[in-house]
Amino acid sequence: MTLSQRIIIVDDERSVRNGLSNLLESEGYATAAFSSAEALLNDDIALADAAFFIIDVRLKGQSGLELFRELCHRLRKPLGILISGDSDEDMSWRALESGAIAFLAKPIEIDMLFYHIRRELTSGETD
């Protein structure tokens, strides 16, 4: 069964977007993938349909942190994970401070990714 709302993936690396999208879809999640913050922010349908966000911190143009902060202004408590290939403790702290539920380093630990997604989307069904 596929969720009616989508998991939005924002990463400027095509291989990461495609890999995450394929992985999530194989588990029954609907996805939409974007190469930039600007592309997502210009898609009102994707924003209205979003259940969860996976956003790379280091995007070309607007950063993933800036994007998530913008989503917090536009949407009511967006659920999201920020990811990065070159992480440090400061970046992790800034990601969590921005309202993200988690920060995951690339390569992403798949079990941890699904743990966070399932926990957040399941808790939303019972509210």
C-alpha positions in Angstrom: 0.0 0.0 0.0 1.3 3.5 -0.9 0.9 6.5 1.3 -1.3 9.2 -0.2 1.2 11.8 1.0 4.8 11.9 -0.3 8.2 11.8 1.1 10.1 14.7 -0.5 13.8 14.2 -1.3 16.0 17.2 -2.0 19.6 16.5 -3.0 21.7 17.9 -5.8 23.2 14.5 -6.5 21.1 12.5 -8.9 22.4 9.2 -7.7 21.3 10.0 -4.1 17.9 11.2 -5.2 17.3 8.2 -7.3 18.7 5.7 -4.7 16.5 7.1 -1.9 13.5 7.3 -4.1 13.8 3.7 -5.3 14.5 2.5 -1.7 11.5 4.3 -0.3 9.2 3.3 -3.1 10.2 -0.4 -2.6 8.9 0.0 0.9 5.5 1.4 -0.3 6.2 5.1 0.2 5.3 7.6 -2.5 8.2 10.0 -3.3 9.0 13.2 -5.2 12.6 14.2 -5.8 14.1 17.7 -6.4 17.6 18.8 -7.2 17.4 22.1 -5.4 15.5 24.0 -2.7 14.3 26.5 -5.3 12.7 23.7 -7.4 10.8 22.4 -4.4 9.7 25.8 -3.2 8.2 26.5 -6.7 6.1 23.3 -6.6 3.0 24.1 -4.6 1.5 20.7 -5.2 4.5 18.9 -3.8 4.5 21.1 -0.8 0.8 20.5 -0.2 1.3 16.8 -0.6 4.4 16.4 1.5 4.3 14.1 4.6 8.1 14.0 5.2 11.3 15.6 3.9 14.8 14.3 3.4 17.1 17.2 2.6 20.8 17.4 1.9 22.4 20.2 3.9 24.8 21.2 1.2 22.7 22.1 -1.9 23.7 24.4 -4.7 21.9 27.7 -4.2 19.8 27.8 -1.0 21.2 25.4 1.6 19.3 22.6 3.1 19.2 24.3 6.5 17.8 27.5 4.9 15.2 25.3 3.0 14.1 23.6 6.2 13.8 26.9 8.0 11.7 28.2 5.1 9.5 25.0 5.2 9.0 25.7 9.0 7.6 29.1 8.1 5.4 27.9 5.3 4.1 24.6 6.7 2.9 23.6 10.2 5.7 21.6 11.8 7.2 19.8 8.8 8.7 16.4 9.5 12.2 16.1 8.1 15.7 14.6 8.3 18.7 16.6 7.1 21.6 14.6 5.6 25.2 15.4 4.6 28.2 13.7 3.2 30.6 15.9 5.2 29.1 16.3 8.6 30.4 17.5 11.9 28.9 18.1 15.4 28.1 21.7 14.7 26.2 20.8 11.5 24.2 18.2 13.4 23.4 20.7 16.1 22.3 23.3 13.6 20.1 20.7 11.8 18.3 19.7 15.0 18.0 23.4 16.1 16.3 24.2 12.8 13.5 21.7 13.7 14.6 18.6 11.9 13.9 15.3 13.7 17.3 13.9 12.9 20.6 14.5 11.1 22.1 11.5 9.3 25.6 11.4 7.7 26.1 9.9 4.2 26.3 7.1 3.5 22.9 6.9 5.2 22.3 4.1 7.6 19.1 2.7 6.0 17.8 1.1 9.2 18.1 4.5 11.0 16.4 6.3 8.1 13.4 3.9 8.2 13.3 4.1 12.0 12.8 7.8 11.9 10.3 7.8 9.0 8.2 5.1 10.5 8.2 6.6 14.0 7.2 10.0 12.8 4.6 8.9 10.2 3.0 6.3 12.5 2.8 8.8 15.5 1.0 11.2 13.1 -1.7 8.6 12.4 -2.6 8.3 16.0 -2.8 12.0 16.9 
